[in-house]
Amino acid sequence: MKQETIDRIRRFTKDRDWDKYHTPSNLAKTIVIEATELLECFQWNDEQFDLEHVKEELADVIVNCQNLLDKLCLNADDIVQKKMEQNEKKYPIEKFRSIDKKYNE
């Protein structure tokens, strides 16, 4: 995400004095709630959905993820890179290409 966008999220939270409510637990719960609202966009039809509504709900998830990153003093690039390294070891291309099984199946 661009630094400009991250700064805007941070400013929004600061201007409203909401940081005091942003405990890791509250933010994690909010992420799940917003992700559920995103899932609801596809509840009855996987092919016909309101893309604008999907974008709004996805943005809510992303904003709250950034807030949790900030609260825990984490960097998205760092944690995603580390997780991708783990995933690449767990799911090597030669074993998992075009296969939808978990690594332990």
Secondary structure, DSSP 8 states (H G I E B T S, - for coil): --HHHHHHHHHHHHHTT-GGG--HHHHHHHHHHHHHHHHHTTSS-SS---HHHHHHHHHHHHHHHHHHHHHTT--HHHHHHHHHHHHHHHS-HHHHTT----TT-
